[in-house]
Every structure is written in structure tokens, then in C-alpha cells.
Amino acid sequence: MKRLVITALFLAIGLSIQAQNQRVEEKIDITISSSELSNMNGFTIQNINGDLKVEGYDGNEIRVSGSKVIKKRRGRLDDETVESIFLEHQSHQGIMYMYVRTPGSEVNFKNGKLNHKMNWDKRKWDKYDEIGFQFDIVVKVPNKLLLRASTVNGSQLIVEGMNMDLNVSNVNGDVMVRDAKKAVNVNTVNGDIKIWYDNAPTTNSDFNTVNGSIQIYSPENLSAVVTFKSLHGDLYTDFDEVTRLPNKLNKAKGSKGYRVSKTAPIQIGQGGPTLAFETLNGDAYIQKRKSK
């Protein structure tokens, strides 16, 4: 009996050590100094797996915190593998970029944009194919910068307190923008979109999801033209001064010629910037913001 108990104890210890070797978690603490940002007018951050929150503030540094988790389904994680997956940043043409660097990934700039291609080295397939990673990130960003923020598999992407134009995207998760002040372009695939405008929008904005709802909250002095496209959804608003406009034909030239699609616009108030809503399975809402 004692032998069986001792054997079970050693087995439990062995499994515990193996589990520890299969998962490594590290804290993230990165600062991009004001000197590095002196000639920058924008910030782009691209996460892949994990939540992302961007907080605008009246400062001159970018401060990144959160956690990095590396997992391996079988076998032992070594230090080289853990260190080979990390957040990297570099500048290009007035934009500071931050992204997840992984073994075999290709990073280049084309037409002023970052191209980031994941490409596991097939020669190391046995080493990397069972590895997963997740970065849950909180970023404090000078609110004067133009912002592009994205993640792919994040339950939430949150942006708040930014003063300039925003371009925000998720794939499998929700997007929330609080206290937006200028143009907002948001898209996700499987998730809801919620936007709180600090001031009534004065510039065109786009909101797109495939499976989810879109909710926009604006001060009561909103004046805009609204377009809405959905296969299985409706548009709702609690604004009183609403006028239906004639159907509009949008022409976009592609490889097969011009594609003509019909939208049914409405006007809120005296009209103004265009707020374009598009969803496949979901409703859209334009509502009065009761308080800030």
C-alpha cells in the first residue's frame, strides 16, 4: 500500500512539473518614449490572440501592460521558444507600429501600410505546431495620435478617450468605442459593435459586422445621413426628426465591371456626415446618449 501511495505521489509531482513546462505566463511592461514619438502622428497596434484595450490620455509616451501566455500541447516549452514570440515595435513614415512577432513571420511595408504574414517555418513544424500564444494588452496612448487597433481572436476590443480618427477591427469578438470625437471606422465578423460619441459626429463613419448588432449612441443634436444594409436585420432609432431619402445607387468598379448595390438612406435632423451601417445577421440602433 505504501509503495502505491509513493508511486502515485511521484506521478502527481511529475504531471505538475510537466504542466508547468507546458504553459508560461509573463507580464508585459513596455514604454515607447516621447523621443521615439516626436515625429509620429499615428499609432497602429495589431494583436492576434487576446483582448486589447486602448486608453487615450494627455501624455507623450505609449505605455503597454498586460500578460503574455505561451502554451504547448505536448512536450516541454523551452526558453528560446518563449522568447521568440513577443511584441515588437518600429516606426515607418510617421506611424509607430506594434505587432506580435512569431518565428517565421514576415513583416514589411507596402504602400505605406504594414504587411504582417504569419508563416511557421516548416522545417521546425514538429517544434512549433502545438504551440499557442495569447497577449492580453492594455495600452495608454497619447490621445492626439491617429489610431488603428486590431485583434483577431479577442473577446473584446475597447478604445476610449482618443481625440482623432479611429480605425478599429476585431474578427471573433466585440468592439466598443467610448467618447469618440471624430471619424470612426469599425468592423468585426462575429461580434457586436457599440459606439458612444462624445460629440455628435461631423465626419463620415462606417460600422460593419456579419453576425452581431450595431449600437450607436450620440448626443441629441445629431444631424446625419444614415445608410443601412442587412439581410436579416432592421434599423431602429429613438431620434424624432427622421426623414426617409430616395434610394441611392452605389457604384463600385471591380474586375467584372461596375457592381451596383442599393441602400435605403434616412436623414436625421438636417443631414450631414454619412453613417454607414452594414450587417448580415443583426439589427442596428441609433440612440440618444443620455449622459457622458
Secondary structure, 3 states (H helix, E strand, C coil): CHHHHHHHHHHHHHHHHHHHHHEEEEEEEEEECCCCCCCCCEEEEECCECCEEEEEECCCCEEEEEEEEEEECCCCCCHHHHHCCEEEEEEECCEEEEEEECCCCEEEEECCEEEEECCCCHHHHHHHCCEEEEEEEEEEEECCCEEEEECCECCEEEEECCCCCEEEECCECEEEEEEECCCEEEECCECCEEEEECCCCCCCEEEEEEECCEEEEECCCCCEEEEEEEEECCEEECCCCEEECCCEEEEEEECCEEEEEEECCEEECCCCCEEEEEEEECCEEEEECCCC
